[in-house]
Amino acid sequence: MPKLGADWLGAARLAIEAVNGVTELVEAVHMNVLEKAIGTPLVRPVAGVTALVYRGVKGVTRLVGGGLDAVLARLAPALGEGSGWAGRAPLLAAVNGVLGDHLARSGNPLAIPLSLRRAAAPGARILVLAHGLCMNDEQWLRDGVDHGVTLARDCGYTPVYLHYNSGRHVSENGRAFALALQEMIDGWPVPVERIALLGHSMGGLVARSACQFGGAWLDKLSALVTLGTPHHGAPLERGGNWVHLITELSAYSAPFSRLAKIRSAGITDLRFGSVLDEDWRGKDRFAHGATTAQLPLPARVRCYALAATLGKTAGDLADTLAGDGLVPLASALGQHADAARRLHFDDHAVVCELNHMDLLSSADVERHLIDWLK
């Protein structure tokens, strides 16, 4: 986590490279498409699901769009040494989710370095939890529920929370995650019996990517669980991709295309669920029709997928069109029209009338996790 003093320099640099308007553009397209396809009644819950990311991103763009003086005036009370402002970590996570690749590439002190945080005394069973886009390691706590705490209590795991820059490519985070896991295991003070990985949303992709890089820690990996992970992509990013493709067709709208292209490498990886370097290296990540190479689930590891749907039952209209509001049901379950691209989980579950963020606090989700990881 960058130091408070360094945040001032990072904020100043972001002010110079203002990104005002990006989020409003993508959000408007997203909601217009949903309203036409689904209708107003279902748009409200979907809007609630996406509000967390949109609010964070728009807060960032408002700060950096008003010039250096306005930024410092608004940030000064919050980022003063020892301020203890609770909103600082979520705001940094949102900035990294949207602009994290640029922050890392330019050496901006706002870039979040990948780290692992152990939250209990070390034991023989380790559960590593990986958060999603624009989030941080502390946001596993939602509505008084933290799946890491639950699994520590009921299954004897030591929870370890991954914190990473979600704007970087998934495969870059996967590689760094694998190295961090190996370093952690090498220094673990007691013999390790087993390791389980639990990833929410993008975190599931990062966990899958880490498994390809391996290490001695992989020999201890017994289970991989993904919650609402877009294994085959998410329509929201595809909508963002269409924004810049359409606007590039006109000289009058071309500037909006440049705005849309500001979105991070992590976000564009969500278009098709990219987890490999070859999905993006040497390629235009904004190009329409780009596809991903197939990465099977790790061998000799029990793999589980849990998905949510806004629908009252799996297969109804809300379920088919909206999934959990961000990730379609089929994508979260690894299903694909091309049989060769399907992911074959050992077991899966679907929780109805639940949105993407509710996966973090649902009692039904907890019951499945305990059953799979006990």
N, C-alpha and C positions, 0 to 999 in steps of 0.2 A: 504493500500500500504506500503511495507516495506521501511524503511529509507535507504538512500544511503549508509551510513556506514555499515549497516547490509548486503547490497548486496555483499560487498567484502567477508565477511565470507561465505555467501551462494555460491558465485561463486567458492571459494576455495574448498568447500565441493563437489560441482559438478565436479570439476576438478579431484578429487580423484576417483570419480565414473563415469569415462568417458563413453559416449554412442556413440562414433564415429561409423558411418556406418549404424545405424538403418534406418535413413530416406532414404538414397540412396537405400538400399535394398528394402524397401516397395515401393518407388517411381518407381524403375525399374520394379518391378512386375506389378504394377498398369498400367504403360504406355505400357508395352509389351502386357498385356491382351487386353487393349483397341485397340492397333494398329492391333492385329490379328482379333479382333471381328468387328471393325468398319472401319479401314483403316486410312491412314495418314491424309487425309483432315480434319477429325473431331477430330483427336488427338490434333491438335494445339490449338483449343479453350478450350478443356478439360484441356490441360496442363496449359493454362493461368489461368483457374479457380483454379486449385490446387496449383499454384505457390506460392500464399501468404503463405499457411501453410508450404509447403516444404521449401521455402526460410528461413522462420523464424526458423524452426526446424534445418535445416542444418547449419544455422548461429550459433545456440546454440552448436551443436555437434562439429563444428570446434573450437569454443572457448574452450570447455572443453576437447577436445582431444589433445591439444597441451601442456598440463602440466601447473602447477601452474604459473610459471614465464610468460609463453606466455599469459595466461588468464589475469593476472594482468596488463601486459604491454598493452594489447589491451583494457581492461576495464577502466584503470586508467583515461584517458582523459574524458571518457563518464560518469563515476560514481563519479567523484570528487564532493565534497560538492558544491551545487549551480551550477552545470554544466549546467542544463537546457537542456540536450540532449533529443531531441524529440523522438529518437528511443528507449529510455529506457522502456517505458510502453509497446509498442508492443513486445519488446524482452522478457520482463517478462511474458507477456501473452502467448507467444509461449512456453517458458520453462514450465510454469504451465500446458499448454495443454498436453504436452508430458510426463512430469514427476511430475505433480502436486500432485498425490496421495502419491508418495514417499516423496516429499517435506513436505507435511502436516504431514505424519506419523512420519518423522524423526525430526520434529520441525525446519526444515530449514527456515531461515528468508526470503528466496525467495518466500515462499508460500504466495499466495494472500489471504487475509481474505475477506470473503463475506461482501459486503457493498452496501448501496443504496445512490445514489447521486441525490439530487433534483436540477433541473436546472432552476427553475423559482419560482416566488412567489406562495405560496400555495393557491390552489383553491379547489372548491368542486368536481371537476373531476380529477382523478389521472390516468395517463398512466405510467405503469412500463414496461420498455424495457429490455429484457434479451438477451445478445449477445451469439454468438456461440463459438465453440471450438477454442482455441488458440487466442482468441480475447479479447478485453476489452471494457469497457463502453464508451470510447471516439471514438471507431471505428464504431459507428452508423453514423458518419459523413463520407460520401463517395461521391466524386465528387460534393461537395458543397451541398449535400442533407442529411438531418437528419429527419427521419420520426417523431421523437419526436417533433421537432420544427414545422414541418408541421401540426401535429395534435393539437399542442398547439394553433397555429394561426387560423386554420380553424374549430376546434371543441371545443376549450376552455379547453383542458386538461393541467394539470401541469405535465410535463415529469419528470420521476424519472428513473435513469439508474442503473440497477443492475451490479455489478462488482463481479466476482467470479472466483475461481480456477477451470478451466474447466477440469483439470485432475482428479478430485475427482469423485466418483460415482455420477451419476445424482440424485439418491435418497438422497444422503447425502447433495448435494447442494439444492435439493428441500425442505428438512426439514429445513435447515438453512434459505432458502429464505422465507418460511412460517413464521418462527419466526421473521425475520427482518421486514416483512410486518406488522405483528401484532404490533411490537414495534413502527414502523413508524406511523401507524394509531392511536395508543394510544396517541402519542404526536403531532398529526396533529393539527395545531392551528385553523382550521375552520372546520365546520361540513362537513363530506364526503358524497357526493351524490352518486358517483359511482367510481368503479375501473375497469380499463381495463388492461389486460396483453398482451404484444406483444413480441413474441419470434422468433428470427432468428436461424435457424438450431438447434443445441443442446439446445439453449435457449428455444425453444418450448417444449422440453422434460422436462427441469427443471421447467418450468411454470406448465405443467401438473402434475408433481410430487408434486409440492408445494400445489396444490389444494387438494390432498388426505390427507395432514396433517391438512389442514383447520385452524380454528381460527375465531374470530369475523370478520376479514377482508373479509372472504369468503362470508359473508352475503351482502357485498357491491359490490362483483364482478359481473359485468354485461356482460363482453365480454372477450373472449380469442381468440387471432389471432396468427396463426403460419405461418412463412415464410420459405419455403424450409426445413421443419423439417422432419427428418427421423423417422417417427412414427413407421414404421416397419423395420427400419434398413437401412444401407448404404453399398453398395458393397465394398467400399474402405477398411473398417475395416474387412469385410469378407475375402478380399484378404490378408490383413495382418495376419489374423488368419490362413489361408492356408499356408502362408510362414513358420510359425513355425511348423505346423503339418507335412509338407512335409520334411523339413530339419531335423526333429527329426528321420526320418526313416534311416538315415545314420550317422555312427559315425564320418565321415569326415565333414558332414555339421551340426552336432549338435550344435557347437558354434554359428552358425547363428540363431538357434532357441532361444538361450538364449538372443541374441540381440533383436529379435523380441518381446520377452516377456517383454522387458523393457517398452513398450508402456503403457500408463496410464489406470487406471480404467475407466476414462471418455471416452477414445477412444474405449475400448472394449465394453462399454455400447452401442455404436453406431451400433454394429453389428446387433442387432435386435430391437433397440429402447427401451432399458431397462429403466424403470422409478421407479421400486419398489425394496425395500431391498431384498425381497425374490428371485429376479432374480440373485443375486450374493452372498448373505450371505451363508457361509458354502459350496460354490461351487468353482470349478476351472473355473475361468472366461475365460481361454484360451481353454477350452474343446470344441471340435467340436460337433455340434449338439445341443448345449445348446439353450434353448428357453426362452421366457419371459412370465410372467403372464400378463393377460389382465387387463388394467386399463381403464375403460370407461371415456369419457369426463365428466367434472363436470356437475352435474345436475343443472337445472334452470339458466344456463349461456349460452349466445349466443356464439357459437363456430364457427370459420371460419378458413379455410385453404387456403393458397395461394401458388401455386407451379410454378416453372419456367421450361422451356424446351429449349434445344438448337435447337430443331427442328423448322421448319417453320410453322408446324401445329401439333396439338396434334395427336399422333398416327403414325407419320411418322417414318422412320428408326432411325434417330438421337434421337427422343424423346423416342422411345422404348428401345434403347440400352444404352443411356447415361443420360437421364433425364436432370438435370441442370448441369451435369458434376460431381456432387458429390452425389446427392440424386435422386433416381428414382421417376418418376411422381406419381406412385401408392403409394409409401411410403409417399411422401409429402402430399398426399390427404387422407391418412388413409385407403386406399383400400387394401384388402387382399383376397387371394383365399379362405380362410376359412371365411365364412360369420360371424361366431361368433366373429372373431377378428377385424372386420371392425369398424372404428370410424365413427360415423354418425354426420358430421358437419352440421350446419344450412345452410351454404352456402360455396361455394368454387370457386376459379378462377384459371385459368392457363394462364400464360403470355409466349408467344412463343419468340424464338430467344433471350433468356435471360439466363445468367448463374447464378450459385449459389450466387455469390457475388453481381451481378447486382440487386438482389432483394432489396438491401439496397439503391439504387439510382434511380430506375425506376419510371418514371412518371405514368405509368400504375398501378404499385403497389400502389402508393400514392392515386390514384383515388379510388381504391377498399377500401383502409383503411379508407378514409374519408367517403365513402358511408356506410361502416359497423359500424363505430364508432361515427358517427355524433349524 
